[in-house]
Amino acid sequence: MVSCWDWVGAKWWKFDFHTHTPASDDYGKGSDQRELRMISPKDWLLNYMKAEIDCVAVTDHNSGAWIDPLKQALSELEAENPPEFRPICLFPGVELTMQGNIHILALFPCEKTTSDIDNLLGAVKFRGTKGSSDACSECSAIEVLDEIQKENGIAIPAHVDEENGLFVFHGTTLEQVLDHKGIIAMEIKSLSYRKPQTYIDKKLNWAEVLGTDAHHPTGSSGLFYPGSHFTWVKMSEPSFDGLKLALIDGNISIKRSDSFSGNPNIHGLLAIESITIDNGRFIGRPTSFICRFNPWLNTIIGGRGTGKSTVIEFLRIALDRKEELPKSLEKDFNKYGEIPKSRQDEGLLIGESAFTVCFRKNGGRFLIKWSISDKCHIIEEETSPGEWVLSEGDIKQRFPVRIYSQKQIFELAKNPQALLKIIDDASDVSFRDWKFEWDELISKYLSIKAQIREIETGLHEESSIHGQLDDIKRKLDVFENAGHANILKCYQLRQDQEKAIETWENSWDNIAEQVKDLAEELEPSEVISHYLSLKRSEDQELIDETSSIIDKFQEFQEELLHIATRIDDTWKAWIDRKRSLMIIEKITSANRDYNDLLCKLSEVGTSDPAAYGPLVKQRQELEQKLENFTKKRVFLMQLQQKASECLIRVHEHREKITQLREDFLNKTLEGNSYVQISVIPYGNKDAVEGEFRDLINRSIGGFDKDIGSIDGDEGYLSLLYRDNGQTMEKRLENLKTSISLIFDGNIEAVESAKDQRFVSHIQKLTPEQIDRLQCWYPEDSLYVKYSLKNSGKFKPVEQGSPGQKTAALLAFVLSYGDEPLILDQPEDDLDNSLIYDLIVTELREIKQSRQVIVVTHNANIVVNGDAENVIALDISSSSGTTKVITQDCLQKPSIRDEICHVMEGGKVAFDQRYKRITAGK
């Protein structure tokens, strides 16, 4: 279900900076001007509402006459709520004509009225006709700008690149206006317009906004109409302070519709909407603690001990990410998931503690619930607003997120091998899918080898069967040479023929029943109906098509049943026809002659001829067994070929994961100036001896001379990483071959062993253990190098300082992924230049495509990282528990005050970013 998300903090708003109403004398200019000037304030507003404009600056020529009527009309529309109504914010303003006939827009706080605009016109000594550009202010351009600034307004030179625009003029007036510190933005119509050299030389960087300058209500009268041109402005909500700060930000908070065609409010498909904490030991009591997030950059700030890290670690528990922590940090983490046994215990939960995370995924909305009492996760999915149903699945798989504390990043830097798990979790590597196929291949190989051993064991009986057959044939020769050879030979032939006919009949006498069974099974299941609705045409089309297929299968059933009947008829016809066949008569005659012979032999007291029949039968059975042995030998060769092919596929698949890792790192870190990571195939030397000993069932140690060690001078393992001109794969193959030869009793291999007890141990292993050894490959390792910015020289990360190690790993963590990224104090151990050059720069980049949540004490990350949502925490004086004291974007005075209050360097960061606007305003 797609659900609208009215998130907290900053979002983007469509802003038309330059509009006209009938208060301007040239409104509706053209053949139908008289009719167009009759438009009502409500209809004027509705035109902008239909165009989905959020903010409108009302800027008539030297007039504010329509500001009050528009405010009244908007109030009435809000009460009436017509179908076209949507909220819109009006910014009172005016398009002033200054000396030199230069037009300038003056925008004011929303509470200003027509009277305030009239006062401004008087202050700048505009004595012309209101609503007309037929006269200029008698004050100089600088005096006009000073008056606008005095009234807390924003001065924006209008259409600077067109007639009556500032850049059309030269000389003293242009110089004076360019030097005025009160201008922070300009309206420029063409992006390709080259600004005057004077502007460039002064290194000015005014925000470039776009308005319609619309004089007509619809597009039928020209190119400029409501919604045709606008500027996206980033604010938490439309406000004058928010607008002013956004304009100072420039490109960070301003996007023109002619340079940005999309919707900047589109965000990543994965995001945490909120976490609710109930009954934590120091948080969520006596009322629930609720922390809401924004889809972009969220920063959690507060003094020491205010619970910032606790929120992150509770998120880790709720999202089932405990296993991602290094072993060395598990002890530190345990307190977040435990109930204290005493007052001095560090446990942060009580018996009623529970967490709920609201997670947005691909337009759907989910609740992930965890409680200390149940210690299990429950997933609920929103099917309609406020309606939730249980949903299944693995938390880690369904709701991907990355959580890193500073300690965790530092531990990863100390042990680069732990990075493999992070790399393997990347979608481009998808180790989970690779491992599934790997396990299937190993299982298949072990199964084939088990079949081979079973067949080989059965073939050991072949020699014995040959001996038994020879004995039977000698006995039959005695009977057949007893003067009645022709009868016996004929009987033997006819017995073989009768057996062949019987075998042939058995091969198809049950086919009719099989066809009937197949007909019963031949029916596809219905399409899962609860995913479909007859109200949707595309669903109905699918239902019709599947129904047609089901009808065809019913026809197939009928045809099969008809075939089964025909097979039955054929069987009956064969039985009737068989009786009249000549060969049946010959078989009957041979049986009769043989029985007569038996009677005669019995009458004369010769050896028991009754043994001849069983002997013939035994000969037939033994010959059949020998024929089966031949088939088994052929099948054995096929299995051996399959085993070899499967082992090749195992090796190729093992190479695949190395290649996936390499490709991912090359793509992710291309051009990264802080970190380089390369994959060393089979390079995890630290784990090789343990893995090998586990495979040969000798994890307790011993046999050091034969097994050896990676860095030793003797034993099989000492050769594994020794450069002898062979590839690693060849050295690994030699090791496996040597162990297999000892297992098989190869004399040369056995004699080469230094300890015959090792030989005895290997020969006691099971065949499956030897098979598993053939599938063994040591794990890859990583080689991590770091560099200081722009140095161009990379060094092994082991040689770096704690800050350099952290920077290298942070550079990697920040470089990829689209799942929510949660960082707890990533700036620790980093100097200010690294914080800005690495963290701030990367956060600005990645937050466009993924949600980021950062706990930080550094004001640069919050302010210069342009956090869309700042969450300030403190301890409640009444309950002693963590609470959210304020939450919003940087444009909110309460947020700026809190940053300056609790964060070192907060005011400096604001001054650097917002220049002439102090943090308290």
ABEGO torsion letter per residue (X at the ends): XBBBBBBBEBBBBBBBABBBBAABAABGBEAAAAAAAABBAAAAAAAAAAAGBABBBBBBBGBAAAAAAAAAAAAAAAAAGBAABBBBBBBBBBBBBBBGGBBBBBBBBAABBAAAAAAAAAAAGBABBBGBAABBBABBAAAAAAAAAAAGBBBBBBGAABBGBAAABBEAAAAAAAABAABABBBBABAABBBBAAAAAAGBBBBBBBBAGBABABAAAEABBBGABBBBBBBABBBAAAAAAAAAAEAAABBBAAABABBAABBBABBBABBBBBGBAABGOABBBBBBBBABBBBBBEBBGAGAAAAAAAAAAAAGAAAABBAAAAAAAAAAABBBABAABABABBAABBBBBBBBBGGBBBBBBBBAAAGBBBBBBBABBGBBBBBBEBAAAABBBBBBBAAAAAAAAABAAAAAAAAAABAAAGAAAAAAAAAAAAAAAAAAAAAAAAAAAAAAAAAAAAAAAAAAAAAAAAAAAAGAAAAAAAAAAAAAAAAAAAAAAAAAAAAAAAAAAAAAABBBBBBBAAABBAABAAAAAAAAAAAAAAAAAAAAAAAAAAAAAAAAAAAAAAAAAAAABAAAAAAAAAAAAAAAAAAAAAAAGBBBAAAAAAAAAAAAAAAAAAAAAAAAAAAAAAAAAAAAAAAAAAAAAAAAAAAAAAAAAAAAABGBAABBBBBBBGABAAAAAAAAAAAAGAAAEEGAAAAEBAABABEAAAAAABBAGBBAAAAAAAAAAAAAAAAAGBAAAAAABABAAAAAAAAABBAAAAAAAAABBBBBBBBBBBBBBGAGBBBBAAABBAAAAAAAAAAAAAABEABBBBBBGAABGBBAAAAAAAAAAAAAAAAAABBBBBBBABAAAAAAAGBABBBBBBBBAAAGBBBBABBEBAABAAAAAAAAAABBGAAAAAAAAAEABBAAX
